[in-house]
Amino acid sequence: MTSPNRREPELWTIGGRAADEWLAEHRRDLVMASLRQLKPERDQAAELRWIVDYNIGLYIQMLGTPDLTLNEEAAGDLVASAARRASEGAPIEEVMRNYVDVAAVIWRTIVNRLAPDEATRSIEITAGVFRYLREVSTLVLRGFHHEAARVTIGERDAKYAVYSALLNGTEPETVANRAGIPLATRYLILSLHLEQPTDPEPAPPGRAAQLDQHRRSNTVNRVLDEFTTGDNLALIRDPGGTALVPLPVIAPSDEVESVRLLITELEGALAAPVYAACAIATCNDVPAAAVLTEEVLELVKSTGQAAGAWFLDDIPVLYQLTRPGPARDLLSRRLQPLDDHPDWERTLRTYVTTGFDRRGTARALHVHPNTVDYRLSRVAEECALDASDPSARPAAFAALAIRDVEANKAHPR
C-alpha cells in the first residue's frame, strides 16, 4: 500500500521507476561518483564516504516523503559531522562546497538517466535538489556555527589570558601551559595607531560605521598572522592596539628591516598610514618593552614624526630628552610664555626645523629676516632661551619636544 505522503511514481520517476526507489538502488554508485568529485585525502576517505552516503540517504527520504522537514532529530549525524569539522578547523566554505558538489552529482545523475518522456520533470527535479540543499545547509551551518563559536570563544579567552600574563609579567609560563599555547622565546612588541585611509571611499547608505573598524582590526590580525609561524597575540581596537608577535629563537640579520617591511605591508593592506612603535624582547622582558613602545608611540605622534615603524634606536636623543624629571619640568616652564604668543612659537619651531637658519625661517614664514630676529630675541627675553646661541640650541630642541608631548597628553591627536 502506498503511503499518503508518498509521491505517485508517474509524477516523480527515473527510467520509469519511483525516483526514491531508483536512487536507493544506485546509492553506492552515487557515493562513488561524489567521492571522485570531492577527491578526499586518504585519511579522510572513510569518514567522507560515510557522510556522503548519509546525505544521499537523507535526499532519498525527502523524495519519498515530500512533507519531511529535516531537523536535528531527523538528521542528528549531519549536525554532529558539521560540528566535528568545525572543531578540526575546517573552513566553512570548504564544508559547504562539499555539500553543493554532492548535490550537483545527484542532479547530474538523475537528469542523465531520465527517459525521453520524463525530461519535462527536470524543473521539478532541480527544485527538489534546491530544497535538499536549503534544508541541509541550515543544519550544517547551525552545527558548524555552534561548535565554531565554542572553540573560538575558548581560544580567544585562552589567547587573551596569555596576552595579559605576558604584558603584566604574571606567571606567563603557567598560564600558557594551562591554555595549551606555547610561548615564544622572543616577541616583537608593537604599539599601533591606525590613521584613517588616505583616500576613503564614501560609505553607501545603510552601511554600519562599525564595519570599517572590524575590517581594519581583522586586516591587522591577518597581516600579523602571516608574518609569524607562532600564535600572534593581539588586542586591536581601532584606531589603536598592542600586539605580541612570536619571533624565531635566533634573530636573522635583517630582522629590523623585516619589521619595517611588515609595517609597510600593513599600511598597504589598510590603505592608511600606520604608526608602529616596535621593540624586540624575551618573555620576561615583555612588560618593560610594552611600556617602552607606548612611550615611543606617544613621542613620535606628538612630535609630528612620519608614520611607519619606529624603534628606540631611531630616536634615542629625543626619547631621553623628554623623560620625566626636574630638568624636563624646568624646560617645560621655560616655554610657558609662548602660550600667549603663537607667532613667537611658530618662529622658534621653524628656526629649529630649518637647522637654525634665520633666512630659511623668514622664507618659510613669509616674513622679513629682521622679524625673525625680533621674535627670537623676545623668546630669549621671556623664556630665558636664546636659540641663536649654539650652546642653547639643544635646550630649545628639547623644550619644544617636551611641549609637544605635554600638549598631546592634554589633547591627544
C-alpha positions in Angstrom: 0.0 0.0 0.0 1.3 3.4 -0.9 1.9 5.9 1.9 -0.4 9.0 1.7 2.7 11.2 1.8 4.5 9.4 -1.0 4.8 10.9 -4.5 2.9 9.0 -7.2 5.5 7.2 -9.4 4.2 8.7 -12.6 4.9 12.2 -11.2 8.4 11.5 -10.0 10.2 8.8 -11.9 13.6 8.0 -13.2 13.6 5.5 -16.1 10.0 4.6 -15.3 10.7 3.9 -11.6 9.9 5.9 -8.5 12.8 8.3 -8.0 13.5 7.3 -4.4 13.5 3.6 -5.3 15.8 4.2 -8.2 18.2 6.3 -6.1 18.2 3.7 -3.3 19.2 1.0 -5.8 22.0 3.2 -7.2 23.1 4.7 -3.9 26.5 3.1 -3.9 27.2 4.5 -7.4 26.2 8.0 -6.3 28.6 7.7 -3.3 31.5 6.7 -5.6 30.7 9.5 -8.1 30.6 12.0 -5.3 33.9 10.8 -3.9 35.5 11.1 -7.3 34.3 14.7 -7.4 35.5 15.5 -3.8 38.9 13.8 -4.1 39.4 13.3 -0.3 42.8 12.8 1.3 43.5 9.2 2.2 42.9 9.7 5.9 39.6 11.4 5.3 38.2 9.0 2.7 36.4 6.7 5.1 34.6 9.4 7.1 33.8 11.4 3.9 32.3 8.2 2.3 30.1 7.8 5.4 28.8 11.4 5.4 28.2 11.4 1.6 26.2 8.1 2.0 24.3 9.6 4.9 23.4 12.7 2.9 22.2 10.7 -0.1 20.1 8.7 2.3 18.5 12.0 3.5 17.8 13.1 0.0 16.1 9.8 -0.8 14.0 10.2 2.3 13.0 13.7 1.2 12.0 12.4 -2.2 9.9 9.6 -0.7 8.3 11.9 1.9 7.7 15.4 0.3 6.5 16.9 3.6 9.5 15.8 5.6 11.3 18.7 7.2 14.9 18.0 8.3 15.7 18.9 11.9 18.3 17.9 14.4 16.2 14.9 15.4 15.8 13.6 11.9 19.4 14.4 10.8 21.4 14.4 14.1 24.5 12.9 12.5 24.6 15.7 9.9 24.8 18.4 12.7 27.4 16.3 14.6 29.5 15.9 11.5 29.5 19.7 10.8 30.4 20.3 14.4 33.3 17.9 14.1 34.6 19.7 11.0 34.4 23.0 12.9 36.4 21.5 15.8 39.1 20.4 13.3 39.4 23.9 12.0 38.0 23.2 8.5 36.8 26.4 6.7 33.1 26.6 6.5 33.3 27.5 2.7 35.1 24.1 2.2 32.4 22.3 4.1 29.5 23.9 2.2 31.3 23.4 -1.2 31.4 19.7 -0.5 27.6 19.6 0.1 27.0 21.6 -3.1 29.3 19.2 -5.1 27.3 16.2 -3.8 24.0 17.8 -4.7 25.4 18.5 -8.2 26.4 14.9 -8.6 22.9 13.8 -7.6 21.3 16.2 -10.0 23.5 15.3 -13.0 23.0 11.6 -12.4 19.2 12.0 -12.3 19.0 14.2 -15.3 21.2 11.9 -17.4 19.1 8.9 -16.6 15.7 10.4 -17.4 13.7 8.7 -20.1 12.5 11.0 -23.0 9.0 11.3 -21.6 10.4 12.3 -18.2 12.6 15.2 -19.4 9.8 17.7 -18.7 10.2 16.9 -15.0 13.7 18.4 -14.9 12.5 21.6 -13.3 10.8 19.7 -10.6 13.9 17.7 -10.0 16.0 20.8 -9.8 13.6 22.3 -7.3 13.9 19.1 -5.2 17.7 19.4 -5.2 17.5 23.0 -4.1 15.0 22.1 -1.3 17.5 19.4 -0.2 20.3 22.0 -0.2 18.2 24.5 1.7 17.4 22.0 4.5 20.9 20.6 4.7 22.6 23.9 4.6 20.5 25.2 7.6 21.5 22.2 9.7 25.2 22.2 8.6 25.6 25.9 9.4 23.8 25.5 12.7 26.1 22.6 13.8 29.2 24.3 12.5 28.4 27.7 14.0 27.7 26.4 17.4 30.9 24.4 17.6 33.0 27.1 15.9 31.6 29.7 18.4 32.5 27.4 21.3 36.0 26.8 20.0 36.5 30.4 19.1 35.4 31.7 22.5 37.7 29.2 24.2 40.7 30.0 22.0 40.0 33.8 22.3 39.8 33.6 26.1 43.0 31.4 26.3 44.9 33.8 24.0 43.8 36.8 26.0 44.9 35.1 29.2 48.4 34.5 27.8 48.4 38.0 26.3 47.6 39.6 29.6 50.0 37.4 31.5 52.9 38.4 29.2 52.1 42.1 29.4 51.7 42.0 33.2 54.5 39.6 33.8 52.2 37.4 35.9 53.4 33.8 35.5 53.1 33.6 31.7 54.6 30.1 31.5 51.9 28.7 33.9 49.1 30.5 32.1 50.4 29.4 28.7 50.7 25.8 29.7 47.1 25.8 31.1 45.9 27.4 27.8 47.9 25.0 25.6 49.6 27.9 23.8 53.4 27.5 23.5 55.3 30.7 24.4 57.9 32.0 22.0 61.4 32.7 23.2 61.3 36.2 21.7 58.5 38.5 20.8 58.0 41.6 18.6 56.1 44.1 20.7 54.0 46.5 18.6 52.1 49.6 19.9 50.0 50.6 16.9 48.0 53.7 15.9 46.0 53.3 12.6 45.3 56.5 10.8 42.3 56.9 8.6 42.6 55.9 4.9 44.3 58.4 2.7 41.6 58.3 0.0 38.5 56.8 1.7 35.5 55.9 -0.5 32.1 57.3 0.6 30.1 54.7 2.6 26.9 53.6 0.8 23.6 54.3 2.6 22.8 51.9 5.4 26.4 50.6 5.8 27.3 50.5 9.6 30.2 52.6 10.6 31.5 49.9 12.9 32.0 47.7 9.8 35.2 49.6 8.9 36.6 49.2 12.4 36.0 45.4 12.3 37.6 45.1 8.9 40.6 47.1 9.9 41.1 45.1 13.0 40.8 41.9 11.1 43.2 43.1 8.5 45.8 43.9 11.2 45.5 40.4 12.7 45.7 38.8 9.2 48.9 40.6 8.3 50.5 39.8 11.6 49.4 36.1 11.4 51.0 35.9 8.0 54.3 37.3 9.4 54.7 34.7 12.1 54.5 30.9 12.4 53.5 31.1 16.1 50.4 32.3 17.9 50.0 36.0 17.3 48.6 37.7 20.5 47.0 41.0 19.7 44.3 43.2 21.0 43.3 45.6 18.3 40.6 48.2 18.9 40.7 50.6 16.0 42.5 53.0 15.9 44.9 51.6 18.5 46.2 48.2 19.7 49.1 46.2 21.1 50.4 43.0 19.5 52.9 40.4 20.7 54.2 38.6 17.7 56.4 35.5 18.1 59.8 35.7 16.6 62.4 32.9 15.7 64.7 31.8 18.5 67.7 33.1 16.6 67.4 36.6 15.2 68.1 36.9 11.4 70.5 39.6 10.4 67.7 41.5 8.6 65.2 41.3 11.4 64.7 45.0 12.0 64.3 45.6 8.3 61.8 42.8 8.0 59.7 44.5 10.8 59.8 47.8 8.8 58.6 45.9 5.7 55.9 44.4 7.8 54.5 47.8 8.8 54.8 49.0 5.2 52.8 45.9 4.2 50.2 46.7 6.9 49.9 50.2 5.6 49.3 48.9 2.1 46.7 46.4 3.3 44.8 49.2 5.2 45.4 51.8 2.6 46.2 54.1 5.5 49.3 55.4 7.4 50.2 53.3 10.5 52.3 54.4 13.4 54.1 51.4 14.9 56.4 51.6 17.9 58.5 48.4 17.9 60.6 46.5 20.4 62.0 43.0 20.5 62.2 41.3 23.9 62.3 37.9 25.6 59.2 36.7 27.5 60.4 38.1 30.8 61.1 41.5 29.3 57.8 41.9 27.5 56.2 44.1 30.2 59.0 46.7 30.1 59.1 46.5 26.3 55.4 47.2 26.1 55.7 50.3 28.3 58.6 51.5 26.1 56.7 51.1 22.9 53.7 53.0 24.3 56.1 55.8 25.2 57.8 55.8 21.8 54.4 55.8 20.0 53.3 58.8 22.0 56.6 60.6 21.3 56.6 60.1 17.6 53.0 61.1 17.2 53.2 64.1 19.5 56.4 65.5 17.8 55.0 65.2 14.3 57.1 62.3 13.0 56.1 60.4 9.9 54.1 57.3 10.1 55.9 53.9 9.9 57.9 51.6 12.1 59.8 53.3 15.0 62.4 51.6 17.3 64.0 53.4 20.2 67.2 53.3 18.2 65.6 55.7 15.8 65.0 58.5 18.4 67.3 57.9 21.4 68.1 61.6 22.0 64.6 62.8 21.6 63.4 60.0 23.9 65.9 60.7 26.6 65.4 64.5 26.5 61.7 64.1 27.1 61.8 61.7 30.1 60.2 62.9 33.3 62.4 64.6 35.9 63.2 68.1 37.3 65.1 69.1 34.1 62.0 68.3 32.0 59.8 70.3 34.3 62.2 73.3 34.1 62.3 73.2 30.3 58.5 72.9 30.2 58.1 76.0 32.3 60.6 77.9 30.2 58.3 77.9 27.2 55.1 78.8 29.0 55.2 82.5 27.9 54.7 81.2 24.3 51.1 80.3 25.3 50.2 84.0 24.7 52.4 84.4 21.6 51.8 81.8 18.9 53.8 83.7 16.4 56.9 83.5 18.6 56.4 79.8 19.0 55.9 79.3 15.3 59.1 81.2 14.6 61.1 79.2 17.1 59.8 75.9 15.7 60.6 76.9 12.2 64.1 78.1 13.2 64.8 74.8 14.8 63.5 72.7 11.9 65.4 74.7 9.3 68.7 74.0 11.1 68.8 77.4 12.9 68.8 79.3 9.6 67.2 82.8 10.0 66.9 83.4 6.3 65.3 80.0 5.7 63.0 80.7 8.6 62.0 84.0 7.1 61.2 82.4 3.7 59.2 79.6 5.3 57.1 82.1 7.3 57.0 84.7 4.5 58.4 87.4 6.8 61.5 89.7 6.8 64.6 88.2 8.4 64.6 91.1 10.9 61.1 89.9 12.0 62.7 86.6 12.8 65.5 88.3 14.8 62.9 90.3 16.7 60.8 87.3 17.6 63.7 85.2 18.6 65.0 88.0 20.8 61.6 88.2 22.5 61.7 84.4 23.1 65.2 84.8 24.7 64.0 87.6 27.0 60.7 86.0 28.1 61.8 82.4 28.2 65.5 82.7 29.1 66.2 80.6 26.0 68.4 82.1 23.3 68.1 79.8 20.3 70.6 81.9 18.3 73.3 80.8 20.8 74.7 77.4 19.6 75.1 76.3 23.3 71.4 76.8 23.9 70.1 75.0 20.9 69.9 71.5 22.4 67.7 73.0 25.2 65.5 74.7 22.6 65.1 71.4 20.8 64.3 69.5 24.0 61.9 72.2 25.3 59.8 72.1 22.1 59.7 68.3 22.2 58.5 68.3 25.8 55.9 70.9 24.9 54.6 68.7 22.1 54.4 65.6 24.4 52.5 67.6 27.1 50.2 69.1 24.5 49.4 65.6 23.1 48.6 64.4 26.6 46.2 67.2 27.1 44.6 66.9 23.6 45.5 63.5 22.0 45.9 63.5 18.3 
